[in-house]
Amino acid sequence: WHFSEPQDFVQVARQIRAKNYPRSEVVSVLRAQNEGLEAGPATFDHLNLLENPDSCAVVGGQQPGLFGGPLYTLYKALTILKLANALSSRLSCPVLPVFWIASDDHDFREVNHTFFPDQQGQPYKLEDSRKGFLDSRLPLAQVPLGENVGALVEEFFSRTPATDFSGELRQAIENCYRRDISYPVAFGRWLHRLLRPYGIITVDPSDARLKRLAVPLFRWEIEKGSPVTRAVQKQTERLKQRGIRPQIDLHDHLLNLFYHAPERESLVLADDGKITAKNLGKTFSVVELVSLLEEHPERFSPNVALRPLFQDTLFPTLAMVLGPSELHYFAQLTLAYREAGIPMPVAFPRASLTLIEPRAGRVLRKYSISLLDLFHERERLIELLAKKEVPDSLFSSLHAAKEMVASVWEKIARELAEFDPNLQKPAEIARGRSVGQFDFLEKKLTQAAKKRNEILRVQVEKLLNLVFPLGKPQERVYGILPYLARYGLGLVDALFSHTDIFATEHQVVELSAISEEDR
């Protein structure tokens, strides 16, 4: 499938309608989950529509990063919402927006921080550095925010300038991020707070009730000795022959399931058919592991290859919104979907944005800098801009004038000496002074250029810290908090309006152009 082909969406929708999904069971679980996250009425309207056998879903997911994670997480949610709206109109059937919170993920270091520009404009890392969780393999669903979440909120506001929006923002954050709830729950509450009018449906896949619905899929993976791995390996070879590098590398003896006891353990398939929980040193027969799965499905979770199949066992997924690296690995799953008998969704790239604040916009315009220019190394960028500031022609003109005046003075000095030898020395002194004025001007020009370069260096450093922090795209570093502090919670509505999900190029959003009505 390809997202640019409208007919591909029609074909996937047709496949979905030919398949049965556990709609009522899933909706029942999601009603309870979303009620607990204080979702708005639009979410429950969408959940009601999900029970309609003609309805489909647009799904995307992300780890539950602190205070919403990097900006691209929000952009993915906006893409899900806008694509669901567009496909609903195009196909004349309900298409619902679903955000999959990766609560089974165990990488605490991936979610325990957020970045924002501090009062000096430097990227600042706000981090939950509790040692008990840094190297833990516990699923994030079992990681509470704890006592220090209040200190993290306080640290953010102490390091950012107070604005008219600070009070409302702080209240919203503190309502969502409480010490007695887990990272995924806080993240879900925050997502609903930001996107309440749009009816996004959030999913916590660690829920035992959802895992139970996936028992047939997980049992198939165990009993058949990892058919997903074989399918992915076969598809990967096909992609390699086309010159496409694989993003995921699956090993022959690993099942695409983790066992939680309570930390996440890999399951290794031995030649004799036995299955070992890698770090536990505990071995199961296939029958024993299947029995454990059926009794305690919540103790199992899928890896990167099986997770989309788990998702699409639950949801009639028409399209899946993916980031750049996800798009590559999703292509490796084509045969796995076919083997599992699950319709494969259309892969749709999430919107990619850079937010330009007025201070950054002024520097960009002053030096005629494009976003592509920012991909140069800092020193190279400064050198390029400095050349724009002081044209080479200035130094060339001074040098040419100096040579011309020196030549004229040589002729005058020679004629004066011929008239009276006593005039030769005064003539040489006058020549030296006259030519020396050009050396003086060149020195002054060099000093001015150096001074401009120093100002330029400072301005470029500030600009890069705002739009290309730590040498990375803004959307991969900063979270939404600093922008909400400056522009208010209504900024999310403005971003929803200004984001073009069908744009094929990276988008630049000038925040100064967002009107008061938008906010």
Secondary structure, 3 states (H helix, E strand, C coil): CCCCCHHHHHHHHHHHHCCCCCHHHHHHHHHHHHHHCCCCHHHHHHHHHHCCCCCEEEEEEECCCHHHCCHHHHHHHHHHHHHHHHHHHHHCCCEEEEEEECCCCCCHHHHCEEEEECCCCCEEEEECCCHHHHCCCCCHHHCECCCCHHHHHHHHHHCCCCCCCHHHHHHHHHHHCCCCCEHHHHHHHHHHHHHHHHCCEEECCCCHHHHHHCHHHHHHHHHCCCHHHHHHHHHHHHHHHCCCCCCCCCCCCEEEEEEECCCEEEEEECCCCCEEECCCCEEECHHHHHHHHHHCHHHEEECCCCHHHHHHHHCCEEEEEECHHHHHHHHHHHHHHHHHCCCCCEEEECCCEEEECHHHHHHHHHCCCCHHHHHCCHHHHHHHHHHHHCCHHHHHHHHHHHHHHHHHHHHHHHHHHHHCHHHHHHHHHHHHHHHHHHHHHHHHHHHHHHHHHHHHHHHHHHHHHHHCHHHCCHHHCECCHHHHHHHCCCHHHHHHHHCCCCCCCCEEEEHHHCCCCCC
